Each structure stands twice: as C-alpha cells, then as structure tokens.
Amino acid sequence: MTLFNQTKHAVASALKHLFPDTEIAASMIQVNLTKPEFTGDYTVVLFPFVKLLKMKPDALGAQLGEYLVNNTELFGEYAIVSGFLNLAIKDGVWAGFLQNNFNNRTYGEQTAKDNRVMVEYSSPNTNKPLHFGHMRNIFLGSAMSQILKATGNEVVKANLINDRGIHICKSMIAWQQYANGATPESSGIKGDHLVGDYYVKFNDIYKEQVKELIAAGKDEKTAEKEAPVMLEAQAMLRKWEAGDPEVYDLWKKMNGWVYDGFEVTYKQMGITFDKWYYESDTYLLGKQMVMEGLEKGVLFKKEDESIWIDLKEDGLDEKLLLRGDGTSVYITQDMGTAKLKYDDFKLNQSIYVIADEQNYHMQVLKLILKKLGEPCADAVYHLSYGMVELPTGRMKSREGTVVDADDMVAEMVRLSREQAEENGKTEGFTEEELVKLYDTVGLGALKFYLLRVDPKKKMIFDPKESIDLHGFTATFIQYAHTRICSILRKEGMPLMPDTSVFQAFQLTDGIAPMEKKMILQLEQYPNVLAAAASEYNPSELCNYTFQLAQTFNSFYDVHSISKAENDEKKQLRLMIVVMAASVMRHAMGLLGIALPEKM
C-alpha cells in the first residue's frame, strides 16, 4: 500500500476511533498532495465533515492531527491551514520507503486479477500503407495494452485487418488496368506503398470520369454513381463475395504485398499483436447474425431487399446492415468480429481504439448487439480519440496527401541525427551505436508527442517541437536518464544495484526539501499508473515522467552526490537517483519508449 493510501486509511481509522457514533463514508475522505507553499506532505480536506460532526474545521483538524501524530508511526507533525489538515510523514518512514523500493523493477505494478481484456488497435485497410494518421491509434493501443497489463489485467493485443470491401477493389481495378503487371520486386517499391499508389490512381481516374459525365449532361450524383471505373469496382466486389477464382487470386496476391509491407513497419515501430482478425473471415459471421436477427423480427427488409435496423426509438436512426445485392457493409463485419472475439476469449472487456469520427458507429454497434441478445455487447468499450493533424492541415488517403508512417519515422530519425550533430553529441560513439541512438531518440520523440495529449483531444503534430531537448518531450526525459546513468558510472554502480550495496543508515541529518520532493514524487507512481489505466489515458504517464525528470534536474543542481556531506547522505541520494531512473524506464517502457544510457 502506498504512503498516500496509508494516509487515507489512517485518517479513516482515526475518524472511526474519535467519532464512533457517527458513520463516515469512505468517499468523504479527500486526501491531496500538500501544495508546495505549505509545510507537510499530504493534506486532508476537512470541510466534508464539518456539518456531519458539528465541529469547526480548525477544532476538528487539531483533534484529528493530534491523534494521527500520537497514535500512528506515519506522521511527525501537522498544521492546520484554512480548513485543511496538512500532515508531514516522518523522515524515517520516507527512508524506509526508499530502502524497500529503490531497486524494485516492478514498482507500481498491481497483482494479477481475473479480468480478461482485449485491446483492438491499428486495424488498417489493405488498400494503402500505414500512414501518419494511424500512428496515434497504434501507439495509444499499444500503450494502453501495456498499462492494463501492468495493473493486473490479462491483456490480448488484437489487430483487425480490413482486407475486403469496395476500397480494396478500387486498388485492384486500378492495378489490373494500369500497372502492366508491376510487383514490389519489379518496381522496387514496398508492397503496401505499391498498392496504395493504385488506390490514389483509382481516385484520379474516377474524378476524371465524373467530370466527363457531368460535361455530357449528367447531374453530379448520377455521374458519381455511373462512372465506369466505379461500376467495375462494384462488380469486382460482387465477384469476390461470390468466390470468383480470378478475382480471389488477385486479391490474395495484392494483400500479400501489403502484409509484407505492414510487417516491416510494425517491426520498425516496435509494435506487436497477440491475435489477428480478418474482415474477410468475420463478415460471413456478421451476415449470419443479420439473417438471424431478421428471422427474430429485430431487423427488417426494404423493397430493394436491403436489411436494416430501426433505432429511432433509441434516439438514433435506421441503419443499413446488408445491401440489396447481398453484399455487406462495415458494421456487418464489426458485428461478426465482436461475437468472434468474445467467443474466442470470453472477454470481460473489449476495447476498440477508434477515432472520435466513429463515435456514432460504435454507439450503433453496441446497441445492435444488445438488441440481438449478444453477450459480447456489455464488454464493448470505445476508446475514442481525437484526430491528429500536421501543421499543414488534415491528410486524405484517396487524394494522396497523407504522410506515410515509414516516411514519418525516417524523418524523425533524420531530425534526431541532425540535432545530435548540431549539438556535438556524437563523440565517443561507434557508427552502429549512433544508428541505434538516432532510432531510439527519433521514435521515442514521435511516440511521446502523440501520447502526451489526452486521447480525447485533437492535436497537431510538429516534428521539430517533438524532439526539442528542452521541451515537454521524450528527448528531455531520455537526457535526464542519461545524466543519472553517468552519475552511477562515475560511482562504479550498476543501474539496478543489489540491496547489499548500501549500508543501513539512520538519517541523522534528516531529509532536505529537494530530497523529500524526489522521494514524494517517486511514491506517487503507483497511483499515477493506476489512474492511467482507469482513465484509459497514457498522457498521465507522460506528464508524470516529464515532471519527475524536471524534479531530478532541480535536485541534482542543489545536491551533489560525489561530494555529499557524509556517507549516509550519499547513500540516500544514490538510492533516489537509482529509483528515479528505474521509474522513468518503467513508465516510458509502458509507452513503448526506450531510454538510452548515453546520448
């Protein structure tokens, strides 16, 4: 139990002892960190009890403070400030906390609990490469998977590949008509990029044909429906769903190129999955669910044979589930996938990492599953996030204005190299070490910048700002970590020393303010990690780790380690920096960001 939680527990026990005839709900006990301008470590808010106990805040605070200082081993003193009780933890307790946890590699983690969670993220289409717009989704899903695992959940990382549908047929038609048999090998183009080029090509052709039809007297809506290349793509989709061998072979070949490309990109970004689902498998299960829902009377059929669900009584609208020609829509396969995931793993929670543009879609999906009586409905949770843009504006795949993920990673590595060379930070490294360092710094900057904002908020990504050595960046944290590593090397100490390295000490000189601030901040990590899990918000870890790095820099500016006043002070400070580096690595590791030992 953290000292923060021990404080809440101690306050609850004290109130129960002092006022045995009054029932005080645990929810009334509010404990916060004491503000820097006041003496103390934790602050108890007294106002919620005033009316219940019929006491003035200062009188209640004095009675409660006296009891806690005299009857517990936690607190050394207290102070009352305008209705708040500030409690100071004894120096010996802080020292004990540090001695017990300074080399605990799993500090902050929670014990396993019987809760099976699937996090579905990335979910790319096989008509284009992974692009920058995917990256916030991918890094958010990966980070939340690791955070949930660290807080005791059994986690399955899943990727649903959208490998069928009209968008796939668009790339296939364009390649078939204009590629002259080009392959990744013959063209020297990465497979996912090659297929993406023909998706853009399709759109260019489509726009030209629409213009021609409008010029010939068609209205815009009719022209969009009757453009020959669109009719060919729709015909190809029907052939695919009918199992046409020629179409199926082309589909498998082009998807294979894309999968090879995805694999390279995922590996470069350090992203892995435990389970892969494919829309080409799940859409049939979804179609079956639709037909069963029609038989039960939950769904209805229109004159054109299309199948719908009426959600108007739920404040929504009618939703198409199956087209009149029998082909499925996005939500059809989503229904099948939701059921399949639940059946495969008996999930307590199924988390979908999907942009906020799909809020309505996810609301409808959950409601449809409920109306069909599917047990998986209750497990569905939409982790909605805001879109990310570049300073130049929003990106559009079909117009070819996206920035590919591969290109963005390469740009961040280039910026990392450029920054290191400009600052003269390349001495003492081999070329192999520098290549690894540039990858670590560049990719770390990219991930951190995309994760440091609350997922619910939209954001603009600025590559140069993301790698600023002095800004709110992974680079700042990485540099603080290398400073600690340098300190430990000079002291001849490993990153994670054994407990036997240090002698027992009594803190005869007490704990100085900046030493206390570091220890207090380290003690908060389990609560921050728990909050990141419960709020589905990795930015909690970004903010915490950045502040920890800032505090370390201030601490090290004030307190020398090699020239400490005495041995016990040196040991105390070495424990502080060892634990600080360990917590930084743990927190950043959950975000998928490595911390170098030199830079």
Residue pairs with C-beta under 8 A, 6 or more apart in sequence:
1 9
2 523
2 524
2 526
2 527
3 41
3 42
3 74
3 89
3 93
3 97
3 523
4 31
4 42
4 523
4 524
4 527
5 527
6 74
7 31
7 42
7 44
7 74
7 87
7 89
8 29
8 31
10 68
10 72
10 74
10 75
11 29
11 31
11 44
11 64
11 68
12 24
12 26
12 29
14 64
14 67
14 68
14 71
14 72
15 24
15 29
15 49
15 64
16 24
17 67
18 63
18 64
18 67
19 53
22 52
22 53
24 49
24 52
28 48
28 49
28 52
29 44
29 48
30 44
30 45
30 48
31 42
31 43
31 44
31 45
32 42
32 43
32 45
33 41
33 42
33 43
33 520
33 524
34 40
34 41
34 42
34 43
34 86
34 87
35 43
38 79
38 81
38 86
39 77
39 79
39 86
39 88
40 77
40 78
40 79
40 86
40 87
40 88
41 86
41 87
41 88
41 89
41 516
41 520
42 86
42 87
42 89
43 84
43 85
43 86
43 87
44 61
44 64
44 84
44 85
44 87
45 83
45 84
46 57
46 60
46 61
46 64
46 83
46 84
46 85
47 57
47 83
49 55
49 60
50 56
50 57
50 60
50 83
53 60
55 63
57 80
57 82
57 83
57 84
58 80
58 83
61 78
61 80
61 83
61 84
61 85
62 80
64 85
65 78
65 79
65 80
65 85
65 87
66 78
68 74
68 75
68 78
68 87
69 75
69 76
69 77
69 78
73 90
73 93
74 87
74 89
74 90
74 93
75 87
75 88
75 89
75 90
76 88
76 89
76 90
76 91
77 87
77 88
78 85
78 86
78 87
78 88
79 85
79 86
79 88
80 86
91 507
91 510
91 511
92 507
94 511
94 516
94 519
94 520
95 505
95 507
95 511
95 572
97 519
97 523
98 519
98 522
98 572
98 575
98 576
98 579
99 499
99 502
99 575
101 107
101 522
101 579
102 575
102 576
102 578
102 579
102 582
103 496
103 497
103 498
103 499
103 578
103 579
103 582
104 582
105 496
105 582
105 586
106 586
107 525
107 526
107 579
107 582
107 583
107 586
108 150
108 525
108 526
108 528
108 529
108 583
108 586
108 587
109 150
109 151
109 152
109 529
110 150
110 151
110 152
110 526
110 530
111 152
112 152
112 154
113 152
113 153
114 154
115 152
115 153
115 154
115 348
115 349
116 153
116 154
116 156
116 345
116 346
116 347
116 348
116 349
117 148
117 153
117 154
117 155
117 156
117 347
117 348
117 349
117 350
117 351
118 155
118 156
118 157
118 158
118 275
118 341
118 345
118 347
118 349
118 350
118 351
119 141
119 144
119 145
119 148
119 155
119 156
119 157
119 158
119 351
119 353
119 383
120 141
120 158
120 159
120 160
120 341
120 350
120 351
120 352
120 353
121 137
121 138
121 140
121 141
121 142
121 145
121 157
121 158
121 159
121 353
122 130
122 134
122 137
122 138
122 141
122 159
122 266
122 271
122 273
123 137
123 159
123 160
123 161
123 162
123 354
124 130
124 134
124 161
124 162
124 262
125 162
125 163
125 165
125 167
125 168
126 161
126 162
126 163
126 168
126 195
126 254
126 255
126 258
126 259
127 167
127 168
127 170
127 171
127 195
127 196
127 199
127 258
128 171
128 192
128 195
128 196
128 199
128 397
128 402
129 190
129 192
129 193
129 195
129 196
129 258
129 261
129 262
129 265
129 404
129 405
129 406
130 138
130 192
130 262
130 265
130 266
130 404
130 405
130 406
131 395
131 397
131 402
131 403
131 404
131 405
132 388
132 390
132 395
132 402
132 403
132 404
132 405
132 408
132 461
133 387
133 388
133 395
133 402
134 405
135 269
135 388
135 405
135 408
135 446
135 450
136 385
136 387
136 388
136 450
136 459
137 353
137 354
137 355
137 385
138 269
138 271
139 269
139 447
139 450
139 451
139 591
139 592
140 353
140 383
140 385
140 450
140 451
140 455
140 538
141 157
141 353
141 383
142 157
142 271
142 592
143 447
143 451
143 538
143 541
143 590
143 591
143 592
144 351
144 353
144 383
144 536
144 538
145 155
145 157
146 589
146 590
146 591
146 592
147 529
147 532
147 533
147 538
147 541
147 590
148 155
148 533
149 155
150 529
150 533
150 590
151 529
151 530
151 533
153 533
156 274
156 275
156 345
156 347
157 272
157 273
157 274
157 275
158 273
158 274
158 275
158 276
158 277
158 341
159 273
159 275
159 276
159 277
160 276
160 277
160 278
160 279
160 282
160 337
161 276
161 277
161 278
161 279
162 279
163 255
163 278
163 279
163 280
164 240
164 251
164 279
164 280
164 283
164 333
165 237
165 279
165 330
166 233
166 234
166 237
167 199
168 251
168 255
169 233
169 234
169 236
169 237
169 240
170 199
170 202
170 203
170 233
171 195
171 196
171 198
171 199
171 202
171 254
172 198
172 233
172 236
172 247
172 250
172 251
172 254
173 202
173 229
173 232
173 233
173 236
174 198
174 199
174 201
174 202
174 205
174 229
175 182
175 195
175 198
175 250
175 254
176 250
178 198
178 201
179 198
182 189
182 194
183 194
183 257
184 190
184 191
184 194
184 257
184 260
184 261
187 194
189 197
190 261
190 264
190 406
191 256
191 257
191 258
191 259
191 260
191 261
192 257
192 258
192 260
192 261
192 262
192 265
193 261
193 404
193 406
194 257
195 254
195 257
195 258
196 397
196 404
199 397
199 398
200 397
200 398
200 399
200 400
202 229
202 233
203 398
203 399
203 400
205 229
206 227
206 229
206 230
209 223
209 227
209 228
209 229
209 230
210 220
210 223
210 224
210 227
213 222
213 223
213 226
213 227
214 220
214 223
218 226
224 230
236 247
237 327
238 325
238 327
239 247
240 247
240 248
240 251
241 326
241 327
241 328
264 406
265 405
265 406
265 409
266 272
268 406
268 409
268 443
269 405
269 409
269 443
269 592
270 443
270 592
271 592
275 344
277 337
277 340
277 341
279 333
279 337
281 340
282 333
282 336
282 337
282 340
283 328
283 332
283 333
283 336
284 336
285 335
285 336
285 337
285 339
285 340
286 328
286 331
286 332
286 333
286 334
286 335
286 336
286 337
287 322
287 328
287 332
287 336
288 336
289 335
289 336
289 339
289 372
289 374
290 299
290 307
290 321
290 322
290 332
290 335
292 372
293 299
293 309
293 321
293 371
293 372
294 300
294 301
294 307
296 372
298 309
298 371
298 372
299 307
299 308
299 309
299 321
300 307
300 308
300 309
300 310
301 307
301 308
302 308
302 324
304 324
305 324
305 325
305 326
306 320
306 322
306 323
306 324
307 320
307 321
307 322
308 318
308 319
308 320
308 321
309 318
309 319
309 321
309 368
309 371
310 318
311 317
311 318
311 319
311 364
311 367
311 368
312 318
314 367
316 360
316 363
316 364
316 367
319 331
319 364
319 368
320 329
321 329
321 331
321 332
321 335
321 368
322 328
322 329
322 332
323 329
330 361
331 361
331 364
331 365
331 368
334 361
334 365
335 365
335 368
335 369
335 372
338 350
338 365
338 369
338 374
338 376
338 377
338 380
339 369
339 374
339 376
341 347
341 350
341 376
342 350
342 374
342 375
342 376
342 379
343 376
347 376
347 379
348 379
349 379
349 381
350 376
350 379
350 380
350 381
351 381
351 382
351 383
351 536
352 362
352 380
352 381
352 382
352 383
353 383
353 385
354 361
354 362
354 382
354 383
354 384
354 385
355 384
355 385
355 386
355 387
356 384
356 385
356 386
356 387
356 456
357 387
358 382
358 384
359 382
359 384
362 380
362 382
362 384
363 382
365 380
366 377
366 380
366 382
369 376
369 377
369 380
370 377
370 378
383 455
383 536
384 455
384 456
385 455
385 456
386 453
386 455
386 456
386 457
386 458
386 459
387 394
387 458
388 450
388 458
388 459
388 460
388 461
389 395
389 458
389 459
389 460
389 461
390 403
390 460
390 461
391 460
391 462
395 401
395 402
395 403
396 402
408 446
408 463
409 442
409 443
409 446
411 463
412 442
412 443
412 445
412 446
412 463
412 466
412 467
413 438
413 439
413 442
413 443
414 442
415 442
415 445
415 463
415 464
415 467
416 437
416 438
416 439
416 441
416 442
416 445
416 467
417 434
417 438
417 442
419 425
419 441
419 467
419 469
419 475
420 426
420 434
420 437
420 438
420 441
420 599
423 469
425 599
426 434
428 598
429 437
429 598
437 596
437 598
437 599
440 478
440 594
440 596
441 467
441 474
441 475
441 478
441 596
441 599
442 467
443 593
444 474
444 475
444 478
444 588
444 593
444 594
444 595
445 466
445 467
445 473
445 474
445 475
446 466
447 474
447 591
447 592
447 593
448 466
448 473
448 474
448 477
448 542
448 588
448 591
448 593
449 461
449 462
449 465
449 466
449 473
449 474
450 459
450 461
451 538
451 539
451 541
451 542
451 591
452 472
452 539
452 542
452 543
452 546
453 459
453 539
454 537
454 539
455 536
455 537
455 538
455 539
465 471
465 473
466 473
467 473
467 475
468 475
468 476
469 475
469 476
469 479
470 476
472 546
474 588
474 593
476 546
476 549
477 545
477 546
477 549
477 584
477 588
477 595
478 595
478 596
478 599
479 599
480 549
480 552
480 553
480 584
481 549
481 581
481 584
481 585
481 595
481 596
481 597
482 595
482 596
482 597
482 598
482 599
483 552
483 553
483 556
484 552
484 577
484 578
484 580
484 581
485 495
485 581
485 597
485 598
486 598
487 556
487 561
487 562
487 577
488 494
488 495
488 574
488 577
488 578
488 581
490 562
491 561
491 562
491 574
493 501
493 574
493 578
495 578
495 581
495 582
495 597
496 578
496 582
497 578
502 571
502 574
502 575
503 567
503 571
505 567
505 568
505 571
505 572
506 568
507 568
507 572
508 568
509 565
509 566
509 568
509 569
511 519
511 572
512 558
512 559
514 551
514 554
514 555
514 558
514 559
515 555
515 559
515 572
515 573
515 576
517 551
517 554
517 555
518 551
518 552
518 555
518 576
518 580
519 576
521 547
521 548
521 551
522 548
522 576
522 579
522 580
522 583
524 544
525 544
525 583
525 586
525 587
528 540
528 541
528 544
529 540
529 541
529 587
529 590
531 537
531 540
532 538
532 539
532 540
532 541
538 590
538 591
541 587
541 588
541 590
541 591
542 591
544 587
545 583
545 584
545 587
545 588
548 580
548 583
548 584
549 584
552 577
552 580
555 576
556 577
559 573
561 570
561 573
561 574
561 577
562 570
564 570
564 573
581 595
584 595
585 595
588 594
588 595
